[in-house]
Amino acid sequence: MVHQGMQQRSDEDFMREAIAEAKAAAKEGNAPIGAVITIGNRIVARGHNKVFTRYDITAHAEVVAIQKLAKKIGTFELKRYKLFSTFVPCAMCLATILRANIPTVIYGAEAFDAPQFSSGIHQRVNRAVRRIAEDRIRFKGGVLRFECARLLANAKPD
């Protein structure tokens, strides 16, 4: 429910917040990928890629945001939330999203927008997990796609 006087925020509004997270990741020397988790009209968790600064291959933006929210609310049962990511989630992130029961994933750039992040065996695994996830997750891709893709253009993969 939106309070009187409070305007409903759009997917693009939330994606701009994820883009801000991606820019923070890049400033830290990480892959420029960001995520936010929302409920209703508000952001309840933010995360950005921290793979290189944490020396942790699992510290993708989506996982970082999910970890923050789960710790904050005391559960990883997130079936009332939406996740926004600047890049299509990889297989590891999708498995985490599935386990957390997040029903909606909205993302910006597609895999082919940043082939250095999604090629070869990784892309085949990503596609296979995506097919499985589509039974339980509603995906909406391409939100502010070009802005998100531009961030990834010269970035090195993690």
C-alpha positions as a Markdown table, in Angstrom:
| # | Residue | x | y | z |
|---|---|---|---|---|
| 1 | Met | 0.0 | 0.0 | 0.0 |
| 2 | Val | 1.3 | 3.4 | -0.9 |
| 3 | His | 0.7 | 6.2 | 1.6 |
| 4 | Gln | -1.2 | 9.3 | 0.3 |
| 5 | Gly | 1.2 | 11.6 | -1.4 |
| 6 | Met | 3.8 | 8.9 | -2.0 |
| 7 | Gln | 4.2 | 8.1 | -5.6 |
| 8 | Gln | 4.5 | 4.5 | -6.8 |
| 9 | Arg | 8.0 | 3.8 | -7.8 |
| 10 | Ser | 8.6 | 2.1 | -11.2 |
| 11 | Asp | 10.9 | -0.8 | -12.1 |
| 12 | Glu | 13.1 | 1.8 | -13.7 |
| 13 | Asp | 13.4 | 3.8 | -10.4 |
| 14 | Phe | 14.5 | 0.6 | -8.6 |
| 15 | Met | 16.9 | -0.3 | -11.4 |
| 16 | Arg | 18.5 | 3.2 | -11.1 |
| 17 | Glu | 19.2 | 2.3 | -7.5 |
| 18 | Ala | 20.8 | -1.0 | -8.6 |
| 19 | Ile | 22.9 | 0.9 | -11.1 |
| 20 | Ala | 24.1 | 3.1 | -8.2 |
| 21 | Glu | 25.2 | -0.1 | -6.4 |
| 22 | Ala | 27.0 | -1.2 | -9.6 |
| 23 | Lys | 28.9 | 2.0 | -9.8 |
| 24 | Ala | 29.9 | 1.6 | -6.1 |
| 25 | Ala | 31.2 | -1.9 | -7.0 |
| 26 | Ala | 33.3 | -0.5 | -9.9 |
| 27 | Lys | 34.8 | 2.2 | -7.6 |
| 28 | Glu | 35.9 | -0.6 | -5.2 |
| 29 | Gly | 37.5 | -2.5 | -8.1 |
| 30 | Asn | 34.8 | -5.1 | -8.4 |
| 31 | Ala | 32.7 | -6.1 | -11.4 |
| 32 | Pro | 30.1 | -3.3 | -11.9 |
| 33 | Ile | 27.0 | -5.3 | -11.0 |
| 34 | Gly | 24.5 | -4.1 | -8.4 |
| 35 | Ala | 21.2 | -5.3 | -6.9 |
| 36 | Val | 18.4 | -4.1 | -4.7 |
| 37 | Ile | 15.6 | -6.0 | -3.0 |
| 38 | Thr | 12.2 | -4.4 | -2.6 |
| 39 | Ile | 8.9 | -5.0 | -0.9 |
| 40 | Gly | 6.0 | -2.9 | -2.1 |
| 41 | Asn | 7.3 | 0.6 | -2.8 |
| 42 | Arg | 10.6 | 0.5 | -0.8 |
| 43 | Ile | 14.1 | -0.9 | -1.0 |
| 44 | Val | 14.9 | -3.1 | 2.0 |
| 45 | Ala | 18.3 | -4.4 | 1.0 |
| 46 | Arg | 21.2 | -3.3 | -1.3 |
| 47 | Gly | 24.2 | -5.2 | -2.6 |
| 48 | His | 26.9 | -5.0 | -5.1 |
| 49 | Asn | 29.6 | -7.3 | -6.4 |
| 50 | Lys | 32.4 | -7.8 | -3.9 |
| 51 | Val | 34.2 | -10.7 | -5.4 |
| 52 | Phe | 37.6 | -9.0 | -5.7 |
| 53 | Thr | 37.6 | -7.0 | -2.5 |
| 54 | Arg | 36.4 | -10.0 | -0.4 |
| 55 | Tyr | 38.4 | -12.6 | -2.3 |
| 56 | Asp | 35.1 | -14.4 | -2.4 |
| 57 | Ile | 33.9 | -15.9 | -5.7 |
| 58 | Thr | 30.3 | -16.2 | -4.2 |
| 59 | Ala | 30.1 | -12.4 | -3.4 |
| 60 | His | 27.9 | -11.5 | -6.3 |
| 61 | Ala | 25.6 | -8.5 | -6.0 |
| 62 | Glu | 22.4 | -10.6 | -5.7 |
| 63 | Val | 23.9 | -12.9 | -3.1 |
| 64 | Val | 25.2 | -10.0 | -1.0 |
| 65 | Ala | 21.8 | -8.3 | -1.1 |
| 66 | Ile | 20.0 | -11.6 | -0.1 |
| 67 | Gln | 22.5 | -12.1 | 2.8 |
| 68 | Lys | 21.9 | -8.6 | 4.1 |
| 69 | Leu | 18.1 | -8.9 | 4.0 |
| 70 | Ala | 18.1 | -12.4 | 5.6 |
| 71 | Lys | 20.3 | -11.2 | 8.4 |
| 72 | Lys | 18.2 | -8.1 | 8.9 |
| 73 | Ile | 14.8 | -9.9 | 9.1 |
| 74 | Gly | 16.1 | -13.2 | 10.6 |
| 75 | Thr | 15.0 | -15.5 | 7.8 |
| 76 | Phe | 15.9 | -16.4 | 4.3 |
| 77 | Glu | 12.3 | -17.0 | 3.3 |
| 78 | Leu | 11.8 | -14.1 | 1.0 |
| 79 | Lys | 8.6 | -14.9 | -0.9 |
| 80 | Arg | 7.2 | -11.4 | -0.6 |
| 81 | Tyr | 10.1 | -9.6 | -2.2 |
| 82 | Lys | 11.4 | -8.6 | -5.6 |
| 83 | Leu | 15.0 | -8.6 | -6.6 |
| 84 | Phe | 16.4 | -6.1 | -9.1 |
| 85 | Ser | 19.9 | -6.7 | -10.7 |
| 86 | Thr | 21.8 | -4.8 | -13.3 |
| 87 | Phe | 22.8 | -8.1 | -15.0 |
| 88 | Val | 20.9 | -11.3 | -15.7 |
| 89 | Pro | 21.6 | -13.5 | -12.7 |
| 90 | Cys | 24.1 | -16.4 | -13.1 |
| 91 | Ala | 23.4 | -20.0 | -12.1 |
| 92 | Met | 24.8 | -19.6 | -8.6 |
| 93 | Cys | 22.6 | -16.5 | -8.0 |
| 94 | Leu | 19.5 | -18.2 | -9.4 |
| 95 | Ala | 20.0 | -21.2 | -7.1 |
| 96 | Thr | 20.3 | -18.8 | -4.2 |
| 97 | Ile | 17.2 | -16.9 | -5.4 |
| 98 | Leu | 15.3 | -20.2 | -5.7 |
| 99 | Arg | 16.3 | -21.3 | -2.2 |
| 100 | Ala | 15.1 | -17.9 | -0.8 |
| 101 | Asn | 11.8 | -18.3 | -2.7 |
| 102 | Ile | 12.0 | -14.8 | -4.3 |
| 103 | Pro | 9.2 | -14.9 | -6.9 |
| 104 | Thr | 10.2 | -12.0 | -9.1 |
| 105 | Val | 13.6 | -11.1 | -10.7 |
| 106 | Ile | 13.9 | -7.9 | -12.7 |
| 107 | Tyr | 17.2 | -7.3 | -14.5 |
| 108 | Gly | 18.9 | -4.9 | -16.9 |
| 109 | Ala | 21.6 | -6.2 | -19.2 |
| 110 | Glu | 21.3 | -9.6 | -21.0 |
| 111 | Ala | 24.1 | -12.2 | -21.1 |
| 112 | Phe | 25.0 | -11.3 | -24.7 |
| 113 | Asp | 25.5 | -7.6 | -23.6 |
| 114 | Ala | 28.6 | -8.7 | -21.7 |
| 115 | Pro | 30.0 | -11.9 | -23.2 |
| 116 | Gln | 33.1 | -11.7 | -21.0 |
| 117 | Phe | 30.9 | -12.5 | -18.0 |
| 118 | Ser | 28.9 | -15.3 | -19.6 |
| 119 | Ser | 30.6 | -17.5 | -22.2 |
| 120 | Gly | 31.3 | -21.1 | -22.8 |
| 121 | Ile | 30.4 | -23.6 | -20.1 |
| 122 | His | 29.3 | -20.8 | -17.7 |
| 123 | Gln | 26.6 | -19.7 | -20.2 |
| 124 | Arg | 25.4 | -23.2 | -20.8 |
| 125 | Val | 25.0 | -23.8 | -17.1 |
| 126 | Asn | 23.3 | -20.4 | -16.7 |
| 127 | Arg | 20.8 | -21.2 | -19.4 |
| 128 | Ala | 20.0 | -24.7 | -18.0 |
| 129 | Val | 19.4 | -23.3 | -14.5 |
| 130 | Arg | 17.3 | -20.5 | -15.9 |
| 131 | Arg | 15.1 | -23.0 | -17.7 |
| 132 | Ile | 14.5 | -24.8 | -14.3 |
| 133 | Ala | 14.0 | -21.5 | -12.5 |
| 134 | Glu | 11.3 | -20.2 | -14.9 |
| 135 | Asp | 8.8 | -22.6 | -13.2 |
| 136 | Arg | 9.1 | -20.7 | -10.0 |
| 137 | Ile | 10.4 | -17.2 | -10.8 |
| 138 | Arg | 8.9 | -14.5 | -13.0 |
| 139 | Phe | 11.6 | -12.8 | -14.9 |
| 140 | Lys | 11.5 | -9.4 | -16.5 |
| 141 | Gly | 14.7 | -8.5 | -18.4 |
| 142 | Gly | 15.9 | -5.4 | -20.3 |
| 143 | Val | 15.0 | -2.8 | -17.7 |
| 144 | Leu | 17.4 | 0.1 | -18.4 |
| 145 | Arg | 19.3 | -2.5 | -20.4 |
| 146 | Phe | 21.6 | -0.1 | -22.3 |
| 147 | Glu | 22.6 | 1.8 | -19.1 |
| 148 | Cys | 23.4 | -1.5 | -17.4 |
| 149 | Ala | 25.2 | -2.9 | -20.4 |
| 150 | Arg | 27.4 | 0.3 | -20.7 |
| 151 | Leu | 28.7 | -0.3 | -17.1 |
| 152 | Leu | 29.8 | -3.8 | -18.1 |
| 153 | Ala | 31.4 | -2.8 | -21.5 |
| 154 | Asn | 35.0 | -2.7 | -20.3 |
| 155 | Ala | 34.8 | -4.5 | -17.0 |
| 156 | Lys | 36.8 | -7.6 | -16.3 |
| 157 | Pro | 34.8 | -10.7 | -15.2 |
| 158 | Asp | 35.0 | -12.3 | -11.8 |
